[in-house]
Amino acid sequence: MTNGGTKMSQLKKVLITVPEPLLQEVDLVCSSEKSNRSKFVREAMKCYLAEKRKLHLQEQMTKGYQEMAEINLELAGMYFDLEHEQFSKYEEKLAECETCGC
């Protein structure tokens, strides 16, 4: 026998304590969706874990982008210096050509 794609033998019973107002809200949702508490809690746990994974991934991406920003800034600085040096040499050559009439 399966329950939402999960074999009943794979399910474990868990005892939890919930404040009465929260339980009443859950029961209202379960009643309106023609569901039960167990399914509600399973789905809530899945959603919570998915959100945690998403937040963890966002944190990793933010950290990676920040690290890359530092590397990119360093590279840009290096290439700016090289470009400035090349431009100065170009201006010197241009000035030489203007004075000698090349």
All heavy atoms as an XYZ file, in Angstrom:
817
protein
N       0.845     -1.179      0.000
C       0.000      0.000      0.000
C       0.887      1.239      0.000
O       1.877      1.313      0.701
C      -0.909     -0.013      1.233
C      -1.729      1.244      1.379
S      -2.696      1.218      2.881
C      -4.310      1.146      2.193
N       0.527      2.259     -0.807
C       1.324      3.476     -0.861
C       0.518      4.649     -0.339
O      -0.704      4.614     -0.277
C       1.776      3.792     -2.302
O       0.631      4.037     -3.113
C       2.614      2.674     -2.874
N       1.239      5.689      0.020
C       0.620      6.903      0.530
C       1.332      8.073     -0.131
O       2.391      8.477      0.310
C       0.763      6.970      2.049
C       0.042      8.169      2.637
O      -0.527      8.981      1.911
N       0.085      8.271      3.948
N       0.759      8.607     -1.224
C       1.385      9.716     -1.923
C       2.726      9.354     -2.511
O       3.637     10.150     -2.509
N       2.901      8.148     -3.002
C       4.153      7.728     -3.599
C       5.135      7.146     -2.602
O       6.201      6.702     -2.958
N       4.795      7.112     -1.336
C       5.666      6.574     -0.295
C       5.041      5.305      0.246
O       3.871      5.281      0.588
C       5.822      7.589      0.858
O       6.288      8.820      0.329
C       6.795      7.097      1.892
N       5.829      4.253      0.308
C       5.318      3.003      0.868
C       5.048      3.196      2.347
O       5.826      3.839      3.059
C       6.330      1.872      0.669
C       6.477      1.447     -0.763
C       7.447      0.303     -0.864
C       7.609     -0.108     -2.313
N       8.564     -1.183     -2.465
N       3.943      2.652      2.797
C       3.567      2.790      4.219
C       4.650      2.225      5.130
O       4.862      2.729      6.219
C       2.221      2.109      4.493
C       1.037      2.818      3.851
S       0.821      4.517      4.403
C       0.067      4.232      5.992
N       5.368      1.166      4.698
C       6.404      0.579      5.547
C       7.597      1.512      5.714
O       8.387      1.351      6.634
C       6.870     -0.756      4.961
O       7.458     -0.550      3.685
N       7.723      2.519      4.824
C       8.832      3.475      4.920
C       8.501      4.638      5.853
O       9.376      5.400      6.208
C       9.178      4.042      3.538
C       9.746      3.016      2.591
C       9.957      3.602      1.207
O       9.240      4.492      0.778
N      10.939      3.075      0.516
N       7.269      4.766      6.229
C       6.855      5.861      7.092
C       7.182      5.556      8.547
O       7.065      4.429      8.994
C       5.357      6.133      6.945
C       4.881      6.558      5.560
C       3.365      6.699      5.534
C       5.539      7.862      5.145
N       7.592      6.581      9.279
C       7.888      6.442     10.703
C       6.960      7.361     11.474
O       6.694      8.487     11.063
C       9.342      6.856     10.992
C      10.373      6.066     10.220
C      10.428      4.654     10.695
C      11.517      3.898      9.927
N      11.469      2.494     10.132
N       6.489      6.874     12.606
C       5.634      7.693     13.466
C       6.504      8.612     14.306
O       7.544      8.209     14.808
C       4.781      6.818     14.380
C       3.669      6.123     13.654
C       2.740      5.457     14.627
C       1.611      4.813     13.834
N       0.483      4.481     14.650
N       6.034      9.861     14.428
C       6.752     10.868     15.207
C       5.734     11.590     16.080
O       4.668     11.975     15.608
C       7.445     11.890     14.266
C       8.142     12.975     15.056
C       8.415     11.190     13.327
N       6.082     11.768     17.314
C       5.213     12.495     18.228
C       5.738     13.920     18.326
O       6.910     14.144     18.609
C       5.225     11.825     19.615
C       4.403     12.507     20.687
C       2.920     12.438     20.347
C       4.670     11.861     22.032
N       4.871     14.892     18.053
C       5.286     16.286     18.151
C       4.313     17.036     19.053
O       3.172     16.617     19.245
C       5.349     16.983     16.772
C       3.984     16.977     16.083
C       6.393     16.340     15.884
C       3.932     17.828     14.828
N       4.770     18.131     19.599
C       3.944     18.983     20.444
C       3.736     20.296     19.706
O       4.694     20.895     19.224
C       4.652     19.242     21.792
O       4.962     17.978     22.384
C       3.774     20.038     22.728
N       2.478     20.717     19.607
C       2.122     21.903     18.835
C       1.167     22.756     19.668
O       0.253     22.227     20.298
C       1.422     21.490     17.520
C       1.117     22.676     16.652
C       2.251     20.473     16.757
N       1.347     24.071     19.640
C       0.398     24.940     20.353
C      -1.007     24.782     19.763
O      -1.169     24.589     18.546
C       0.923     26.353     20.106
C       2.330     26.185     19.648
C       2.422     24.836     19.019
N      -2.008     24.851     20.610
C      -3.405     24.648     20.195
C      -3.827     25.549     19.025
O      -4.426     25.057     18.067
C      -4.338     24.837     21.399
C      -5.808     24.577     21.103
C      -6.122     23.117     20.763
O      -5.401     22.225     21.247
O      -7.096     22.893     20.024
N      -3.514     26.854     19.055
C      -3.941     27.704     17.933
C      -3.334     27.267     16.590
O      -4.007     27.293     15.559
C      -3.449     29.105     18.315
C      -3.288     29.066     19.799
C      -2.895     27.652     20.122
N      -2.095     26.826     16.616
C      -1.453     26.351     15.391
C      -2.120     25.073     14.902
O      -2.398     24.913     13.709
C       0.044     26.118     15.628
C       0.853     25.604     14.440
C       0.772     26.564     13.258
C       2.308     25.393     14.854
N      -2.418     24.178     15.811
C      -3.091     22.927     15.452
C      -4.472     23.199     14.864
O      -4.889     22.562     13.885
C      -3.199     22.006     16.671
C      -3.764     20.615     16.393
C      -2.896     19.871     15.375
C      -3.862     19.836     17.687
N      -5.176     24.170     15.420
C      -6.493     24.521     14.892
C      -6.390     25.044     13.455
O      -7.199     24.679     12.602
C      -7.174     25.567     15.788
C      -7.628     25.006     17.112
C      -8.151     26.085     18.066
O      -8.086     27.272     17.777
N      -8.656     25.645     19.218
N      -5.363     25.855     13.198
C      -5.155     26.351     11.832
C      -4.845     25.212     10.877
O      -5.369     25.160      9.761
C      -3.995     27.361     11.797
C      -4.423     28.794     11.831
C      -3.258     29.718     11.569
O      -2.544     30.049     12.537
O      -3.070     30.118     10.401
N      -3.991     24.317     11.324
C      -3.638     23.158     10.497
C      -4.883     22.331     10.205
O      -5.117     21.918      9.066
C      -2.550     22.297     11.180
C      -2.378     20.955     10.484
C      -1.231     23.054     11.232
N      -5.681     22.105     11.222
C      -6.902     21.321     11.035
C      -7.857     21.994     10.052
O      -8.513     21.316      9.256
C      -7.592     21.072     12.379
C      -6.866     20.031     13.219
O      -6.036     19.277     12.659
O      -7.133     19.976     14.440
N      -7.941     23.320     10.083
C      -8.789     24.042      9.127
C      -8.297     23.824      7.696
O      -9.090     23.565      6.788
C      -8.815     25.537      9.449
C      -9.713     25.970     10.591
C      -9.501     27.450     10.903
C     -11.176     25.715     10.257
N      -6.999     23.933      7.513
C      -6.423     23.719      6.178
C      -6.657     22.278      5.737
O      -7.084     22.029      4.605
C      -4.916     24.064      6.163
C      -4.276     23.645      4.845
C      -4.697     25.538      6.411
N      -6.402     21.346      6.624
C      -6.600     19.929      6.288
C      -8.055     19.659      5.920
O      -8.337     18.939      4.957
C      -6.173     19.027      7.447
S      -4.400     18.989      7.719
N      -8.949     20.233      6.659
C     -10.365     20.039      6.395
C     -10.754     20.624      5.036
O     -11.443     19.974      4.251
C     -11.194     20.701      7.505
O     -12.568     20.616      7.214
N     -10.280     21.837      4.742
C     -10.637     22.473      3.473
C     -10.000     21.765      2.281
O     -10.541     21.792      1.186
C     -10.260     23.954      3.483
O      -8.858     24.102      3.433
N      -8.848     21.128      2.501
C      -8.157     20.419      1.413
C      -8.472     18.921      1.415
O      -7.884     18.172      0.642
C      -6.649     20.646      1.522
C      -6.246     22.087      1.290
C      -4.748     22.307      1.392
O      -3.997     21.347      1.682
O      -4.325     23.454      1.185
N      -9.363     18.519      2.306
C      -9.712     17.098      2.443
C      -8.445     16.241      2.564
O      -8.227     15.300      1.828
C     -10.578     16.645      1.266
C     -11.923     17.360      1.230
C     -12.792     16.853      0.124
C     -14.127     17.508      0.005
N     -14.379     18.790      0.549
N      -7.627     16.646      3.518
C      -6.351     15.984      3.765
C      -6.285     15.575      5.232
O      -7.307     15.571      5.917
C      -5.213     16.942      3.411
O      -3.968     16.298      3.482
N      -5.082     15.269      5.713
C      -4.928     14.937      7.127
C      -3.655     15.573      7.680
O      -2.827     16.078      6.933
C      -4.940     13.418      7.338
C      -3.806     12.743      6.597
O      -2.648     13.102      6.745
N      -4.137     11.749      5.782
N      -3.529     15.552      8.976
C      -2.393     16.185      9.635
C      -1.060     15.605      9.173
O      -0.094     16.337      8.960
C      -2.497     16.037     11.152
C      -3.591     16.847     11.777
C      -3.657     16.529     13.269
N      -4.730     17.263     13.937
C      -5.124     17.002     15.152
N      -4.556     16.016     15.853
N      -6.094     17.711     15.700
N      -1.006     14.291      9.072
C       0.257     13.650      8.690
C       0.734     14.146      7.332
O       1.909     14.501      7.156
C       0.110     12.131      8.662
O      -0.051     11.639      9.972
N      -0.171     14.169      6.388
C       0.196     14.640      5.043
C       0.602     16.109      5.105
O       1.579     16.522      4.477
C      -0.961     14.449      4.069
C      -0.609     14.831      2.658
C      -1.732     14.529      1.687
C      -1.316     14.942      0.275
N      -2.364     14.740     -0.692
N      -0.150     16.906      5.859
C       0.154     18.326      6.012
C       1.574     18.510      6.563
O       2.362     19.293      6.036
C      -0.864     19.007      6.934
C      -0.592     20.465      7.129
C      -1.151     21.408      6.289
C       0.231     20.897      8.163
C      -0.890     22.768      6.464
C       0.493     22.249      8.348
C      -0.068     23.177      7.500
N       1.896     17.789      7.637
C       3.212     17.916      8.268
C       4.307     17.451      7.311
O       5.354     18.090      7.202
C       3.261     17.152      9.617
C       4.681     17.091     10.158
C       2.332     17.813     10.624
N       4.082     16.352      6.592
C       5.072     15.879      5.607
C       5.340     16.952      4.563
O       6.491     17.256      4.246
C       4.601     14.596      4.924
C       4.784     13.338      5.751
C       4.607     12.081      4.920
N       3.293     11.981      4.294
C       2.210     11.446      4.866
N       2.297     10.956      6.098
N       1.058     11.386      4.223
N       4.273     17.533      4.028
C       4.419     18.563      2.998
C       5.101     19.813      3.573
O       5.947     20.416      2.913
C       3.064     18.932      2.394
C       2.459     17.823      1.550
C       3.358     17.387      0.407
O       3.887     18.252     -0.309
O       3.537     16.166      0.224
N       4.740     20.192      4.786
C       5.364     21.362      5.428
C       6.862     21.119      5.632
O       7.678     22.017      5.403
C       4.679     21.664      6.760
N       7.211     19.909      6.040
C       8.623     19.573      6.242
C       9.377     19.628      4.917
O      10.495     20.160      4.850
C       8.757     18.191      6.885
C       8.254     18.138      8.313
S       8.125     16.445      8.921
C       9.677     16.286      9.775
N       8.770     19.098      3.858
C       9.408     19.132      2.533
C       9.621     20.569      2.081
O      10.689     20.918      1.572
C       8.553     18.387      1.506
C       8.558     16.880      1.661
C       7.623     16.264      0.626
C       7.412     14.792      0.872
N       6.450     14.200     -0.080
N       8.612     21.400      2.261
C       8.720     22.813      1.870
C       9.812     23.519      2.667
O      10.604     24.289      2.113
C       7.392     23.528      2.055
S       6.135     23.067      0.856
N       9.845     23.259      3.948
C      10.845     23.881      4.811
C      12.252     23.478      4.371
O      13.142     24.320      4.238
C      10.608     23.492      6.274
C      11.627     24.070      7.216
C      11.497     25.373      7.678
C      12.723     23.329      7.635
C      12.441     25.927      8.547
C      13.675     23.870      8.490
C      13.533     25.158      8.942
O      14.470     25.695      9.785
N      12.455     22.180      4.145
C      13.777     21.701      3.735
C      14.167     22.251      2.370
O      15.332     22.613      2.145
C      13.810     20.172      3.737
C      13.712     19.533      5.125
C      13.580     18.021      5.006
C      14.913     19.906      5.976
N      13.215     22.337      1.449
C      13.496     22.902      0.124
C      13.913     24.362      0.254
O      14.857     24.817     -0.404
C      12.275     22.768     -0.781
N      13.231     25.104      1.116
C      13.565     26.515      1.331
C      14.954     26.646      1.954
O      15.725     27.531      1.591
C      12.504     27.176      2.216
C      12.680     28.667      2.383
C      12.523     29.461      1.093
O      11.876     28.986      0.144
O      13.070     30.579      1.037
N      15.278     25.770      2.908
C      16.604     25.792      3.536
C      17.691     25.522      2.492
O      18.732     26.180      2.494
C      16.703     24.754      4.658
C      15.885     25.071      5.891
C      16.374     26.308      6.589
C      17.305     25.947      7.701
N      17.751     27.099      8.480
N      17.448     24.536      1.607
C      18.419     24.234      0.545
C      18.595     25.439     -0.377
O      19.708     25.788     -0.763
C      17.991     23.010     -0.261
C      18.222     21.690      0.446
C      18.004     20.495     -0.486
N      16.632     20.361     -0.926
C      15.686     19.689     -0.284
N      15.968     19.080      0.861
N      14.470     19.607     -0.767
N      17.481     26.082     -0.709
C      17.511     27.254     -1.580
C      18.316     28.382     -0.933
O      19.157     29.001     -1.583
C      16.079     27.704     -1.872
C      15.960     28.894     -2.776
C      14.486     29.192     -3.028
C      14.250     30.660     -3.101
N      12.849     31.020     -3.160
N      18.076     28.643      0.348
C      18.806     29.695      1.059
C      20.298     29.375      1.144
O      21.145     30.258      0.987
C      18.225     29.901      2.461
C      16.846     30.556      2.511
C      16.314     30.574      3.942
C      16.882     31.960      1.939
N      20.617     28.101      1.382
C      22.019     27.688      1.454
C      22.698     27.904      0.102
O      23.824     28.412      0.038
C      22.117     26.221      1.887
C      23.518     25.717      1.970
N      24.408     26.130      2.937
C      24.199     24.848      1.184
C      25.565     25.530      2.745
N      25.465     24.750      1.690
N      22.009     27.550     -0.975
C      22.554     27.747     -2.312
C      22.752     29.233     -2.597
O      23.779     29.646     -3.144
C      21.631     27.121     -3.363
C      22.075     27.233     -4.811
C      23.442     26.595     -5.036
C      21.039     26.593     -5.729
N      21.793     30.064     -2.195
C      21.920     31.510     -2.387
C      23.123     32.055     -1.620
O      23.856     32.905     -2.128
C      20.650     32.230     -1.936
C      19.493     32.076     -2.899
C      18.214     32.715     -2.372
O      18.039     32.920     -1.180
N      17.303     33.008     -3.292
N      23.322     31.558     -0.398
C      24.470     31.995      0.398
C      25.779     31.605     -0.284
O      26.720     32.396     -0.338
C      24.410     31.389      1.804
C      23.333     31.983      2.686
C      23.140     31.204      3.986
O      23.897     30.239      4.248
O      22.223     31.564      4.739
N      25.830     30.368     -0.809
C      27.032     29.917     -1.503
C      27.279     30.760     -2.749
O      28.423     31.128     -3.041
C      26.905     28.445     -1.897
C      27.010     27.485     -0.737
C      26.865     26.052     -1.188
O      25.992     25.711     -1.981
N      27.743     25.194     -0.698
N      26.217     31.051     -3.496
C      26.367     31.857     -4.701
C      26.817     33.271     -4.358
O      27.695     33.831     -5.034
C      25.055     31.876     -5.486
C      24.721     30.545     -6.129
S      23.125     30.520     -6.954
C      23.423     31.647     -8.302
N      26.251     33.853     -3.310
C      26.643     35.194     -2.892
C      28.124     35.214     -2.522
O      28.870     36.103     -2.950
C      25.790     35.663     -1.697
O      24.424     35.709     -2.102
C      26.220     37.028     -1.195
N      28.542     34.223     -1.764
C      29.950     34.136     -1.362
C      30.837     33.993     -2.595
O      31.863     34.662     -2.713
C      30.150     32.945     -0.419
C      31.549     32.806      0.099
C      31.690     31.618      1.027
C      33.124     31.422      1.453
N      33.320     30.212      2.233
N      30.425     33.142     -3.529
C      31.198     32.946     -4.754
C      31.290     34.220     -5.581
O      32.364     34.566     -6.089
N      30.168     34.931     -5.710
C      30.175     36.181     -6.467
C      31.056     37.223     -5.796
O      31.756     37.987     -6.462
C      28.758     36.724     -6.654
C      27.970     36.002     -7.714
C      26.727     35.447     -7.435
C      28.469     35.863     -9.002
C      26.006     34.778     -8.414
C      27.753     35.192     -9.990
C      26.511     34.663     -9.685
O      25.804     34.005    -10.652
N      31.045     37.267     -4.466
C      31.891     38.223     -3.747
C      33.365     37.888     -3.953
O      34.192     38.779     -4.161
C      31.534     38.245     -2.261
C      30.205     38.914     -1.987
C      29.729     38.736     -0.561
O      30.194     37.877      0.174
N      28.770     39.561     -0.163
N      33.695     36.595     -3.906
C      35.079     36.188     -4.136
C      35.500     36.529     -5.563
O      36.607     37.016     -5.794
C      35.245     34.693     -3.868
C      35.162     34.327     -2.404
C      35.123     32.832     -2.152
O      35.157     32.043     -3.128
O      35.047     32.434     -0.977
N      34.611     36.273     -6.516
C      34.928     36.583     -7.915
C      35.043     38.086     -8.125
O      35.850     38.541     -8.934
C      33.872     35.999     -8.859
C      33.965     34.492     -9.020
S      35.605     33.901     -9.527
C      35.810     34.718    -11.101
N      34.259     38.870     -7.406
C      34.337     40.327     -7.528
C      35.725     40.811     -7.124
O      36.306     41.676     -7.795
C      33.260     40.991     -6.677
N      36.258     40.249     -6.056
C      37.599     40.630     -5.616
C      38.638     40.258     -6.675
O      39.516     41.057     -6.993
C      37.924     39.947     -4.283
C      37.102     40.455     -3.114
C      37.295     39.644     -1.845
O      38.265     38.853     -1.763
O      36.475     39.800     -0.920
N      38.518     39.068     -7.236
C      39.452     38.623     -8.283
C      39.313     39.508     -9.516
O      40.307     39.948    -10.093
C      39.195     37.135     -8.634
C      39.584     36.248     -7.438
C      39.955     36.732     -9.886
C      39.116     34.808     -7.558
N      38.073     39.781     -9.914
C      37.841     40.620    -11.092
C      38.390     42.032    -10.892
O      38.944     42.619    -11.820
C      36.351     40.676    -11.438
C      35.851     39.367    -11.996
O      36.617     38.579    -12.521
N      34.557     39.134    -11.881
N      38.234     42.581     -9.698
C      38.754     43.909     -9.404
C      40.278     43.919     -9.500
O      40.878     44.846    -10.067
C      38.296     44.352     -8.013
C      38.645     45.776     -7.611
C      38.071     46.781     -8.606
C      38.120     46.064     -6.214
N      40.896     42.871     -8.984
C      42.353     42.767     -9.055
C      42.811     42.664    -10.510
O      43.755     43.348    -10.932
C      42.813     41.542     -8.260
C      44.319     41.402     -8.164
C      44.734     40.197     -7.330
O      44.071     39.922     -6.316
O      45.717     39.546     -7.722
N      42.144     41.827    -11.290
C      42.494     41.691    -12.714
C      42.274     42.995    -13.468
O      43.098     43.393    -14.297
C      41.666     40.574    -13.361
C      42.018     39.154    -12.954
C      41.004     38.170    -13.528
C      43.426     38.805    -13.412
N      41.164     43.664    -13.182
C      40.884     44.933    -13.851
C      41.975     45.948    -13.530
O      42.414     46.693    -14.408
C      39.516     45.457    -13.428
N      42.420     45.962    -12.283
C      43.496     46.877    -11.895
C      44.779     46.575    -12.646
O      45.466     47.481    -13.127
N      45.110     45.292    -12.770
C      46.314     44.897    -13.503
C      46.219     45.343    -14.959
O      47.161     45.929    -15.507
C      46.505     43.376    -13.452
C      47.006     42.860    -12.141
S      47.120     41.040    -12.016
C      47.239     40.455    -13.666
N      45.095     45.067    -15.594
C      44.945     45.412    -17.003
C      44.826     46.922    -17.194
O      45.260     47.449    -18.210
C      43.770     44.667    -17.628
C      44.121     43.230    -17.863
C      43.607     42.214    -17.062
C      45.021     42.878    -18.858
C      43.967     40.900    -17.261
C      45.395     41.563    -19.068
C      44.861     40.582    -18.258
O      45.220     39.279    -18.461
N      44.289     47.631    -16.233
C      44.235     49.085    -16.320
C      45.656     49.641    -16.340
O      45.976     50.519    -17.142
C      43.441     49.670    -15.147
C      43.401     51.166    -15.152
C      42.535     51.840    -16.001
C      44.248     51.903    -14.335
C      42.497     53.230    -16.027
C      44.218     53.285    -14.358
C      43.343     53.957    -15.200
N      46.507     49.123    -15.446
C      47.905     49.563    -15.408
C      48.603     49.266    -16.733
O      49.325     50.118    -17.269
C      48.655     48.899    -14.247
C      48.166     49.362    -12.879
O      47.499     50.424    -12.822
O      48.430     48.655    -11.880
N      48.404     48.064    -17.278
C      49.024     47.700    -18.558
C      48.501     48.580    -19.694
O      49.284     49.040    -20.544
C      48.756     46.226    -18.879
C      49.480     45.198    -18.015
C      48.981     43.794    -18.322
C      50.982     45.290    -18.234
N      47.209     48.815    -19.686
C      46.615     49.640    -20.731
C      47.147     51.070    -20.637
O      47.451     51.701    -21.657
C      45.095     49.627    -20.599
C      44.387     50.333    -21.734
C      42.880     50.195    -21.633
O      42.391     49.066    -21.553
O      42.218     51.246    -21.627
N      47.262     51.584    -19.425
C      47.784     52.935    -19.220
C      49.225     53.020    -19.732
O      49.613     53.994    -20.397
C      47.705     53.311    -17.739
C      48.215     54.680    -17.441
N      47.558     55.807    -17.843
C      49.339     55.089    -16.795
C      48.246     56.874    -17.464
N      49.327     56.466    -16.825
N      50.016     52.003    -19.446
C      51.408     51.954    -19.899
C      51.471     51.935    -21.426
O      52.248     52.678    -22.034
C      52.083     50.706    -19.317
C      53.542     50.554    -19.653
C      54.122     49.269    -19.078
O      53.822     48.950    -17.909
O      54.859     48.591    -19.823
N      50.644     51.113    -22.048
C      50.618     51.034    -23.515
C      50.159     52.360    -24.124
O      50.689     52.803    -25.148
C      49.702     49.896    -23.975
C      50.232     48.514    -23.692
C      51.544     48.256    -24.419
O      51.701     48.593    -25.583
N      52.506     47.679    -23.711
N      49.174     52.984    -23.515
C      48.668     54.257    -24.017
C      49.757     55.326    -23.919
O      49.923     56.149    -24.826
C      47.412     54.679    -23.251
C      46.757     55.905    -23.813
C      46.099     55.853    -25.042
C      46.809     57.112    -23.130
C      45.501     56.981    -25.570
C      46.217     58.246    -23.656
C      45.553     58.187    -24.879
N      50.508     55.322    -22.826
C      51.612     56.292    -22.664
C      52.654     56.093    -23.756
O      53.151     57.073    -24.336
C      52.259     56.141    -21.289
O      51.349     56.491    -20.279
N      52.996     54.830    -24.054
C      53.964     54.546    -25.124
C      53.417     55.014    -26.467
O      54.152     55.575    -27.288
C      54.279     53.048    -25.167
C      55.138     52.576    -24.019
C      55.417     51.092    -24.123
C      56.228     50.608    -22.929
N      56.446     49.159    -22.973
N      52.136     54.802    -26.683
C      51.504     55.240    -27.928
C      51.585     56.756    -28.055
O      51.919     57.291    -29.118
C      50.048     54.768    -27.958
C      49.223     55.372    -29.063
C      49.367     54.925    -30.369
C      48.314     56.398    -28.800
C      48.620     55.486    -31.395
C      47.570     56.969    -29.813
C      47.723     56.511    -31.110
O      46.987     57.077    -32.118
N      51.307     57.471    -26.976
C      51.377     58.929    -27.001
C      52.803     59.411    -27.265
O      53.015     60.388    -27.993
C      50.857     59.521    -25.688
C      49.348     59.469    -25.562
C      48.852     60.118    -24.281
O      49.535     59.999    -23.242
O      47.779     60.737    -24.341
N      53.794     58.731    -26.680
C      55.197     59.083    -26.921
C      55.538     58.927    -28.400
O      56.166     59.799    -29.001
C      56.125     58.211    -26.073
C      56.125     58.536    -24.598
C      56.937     57.544    -23.777
O      57.771     56.795    -24.362
O      56.740     57.497    -22.547
N      55.129     57.800    -28.979
C      55.392     57.549    -30.409
C      54.701     58.601    -31.264
O      55.262     59.090    -32.244
C      54.907     56.151    -30.810
C      55.653     55.027    -30.187
C      56.958     54.815    -30.894
C      57.600     53.563    -30.321
N      58.961     53.394    -30.764
N      53.478     58.940    -30.914
C      52.717     59.931    -31.644
C      53.418     61.289    -31.579
O      53.538     61.995    -32.593
C      51.302     60.018    -31.075
C      50.264     60.756    -31.885
C      50.095     60.131    -33.259
C      48.929     60.751    -31.157
N      53.912     61.632    -30.387
C      54.628     62.904    -30.212
C      55.907     62.909    -31.036
O      56.274     63.920    -31.637
C      54.930     63.144    -28.739
N      56.618     61.772    -31.092
C      57.841     61.667    -31.887
C      57.532     61.898    -33.368
O      58.269     62.606    -34.060
C      58.480     60.285    -31.741
C      59.198     60.041    -30.429
C      59.703     58.611    -30.288
O      59.837     57.894    -31.326
O      59.974     58.202    -29.152
N      56.428     61.291    -33.816
C      56.046     61.440    -35.213
C      55.690     62.892    -35.538
O      55.986     63.393    -36.615
C      54.881     60.533    -35.571
S      55.344     58.807    -35.674
N      55.034     63.583    -34.592
C      54.644     64.969    -34.819
C      55.875     65.892    -34.889
O      55.900     66.837    -35.677
C      53.686     65.444    -33.718
C      52.314     64.845    -33.846
C      51.369     65.259    -32.695
O      51.808     66.008    -31.794
O      50.206     64.805    -32.725
N      56.897     65.593    -34.077
C      58.076     66.451    -34.057
C      59.003     66.185    -35.242
O      59.658     67.089    -35.742
C      58.871     66.284    -32.756
O      59.233     64.923    -32.570
C      58.102     66.801    -31.573
N      59.069     64.937    -35.711
C      59.963     64.633    -36.821
C      59.272     64.686    -38.165
O      59.888     64.556    -39.212
C      60.660     63.287    -36.612
S      59.584     61.862    -36.819
N      57.943     64.840    -38.171
C      57.191     64.968    -39.401
C      56.934     63.651    -40.113
O      56.814     63.611    -41.326
N      56.845     62.546    -39.395
C      56.616     61.228    -39.989
C      55.287     61.124    -40.685
O      54.270     61.514    -40.366
C      56.686     60.133    -38.930
S      58.254     59.980    -38.132
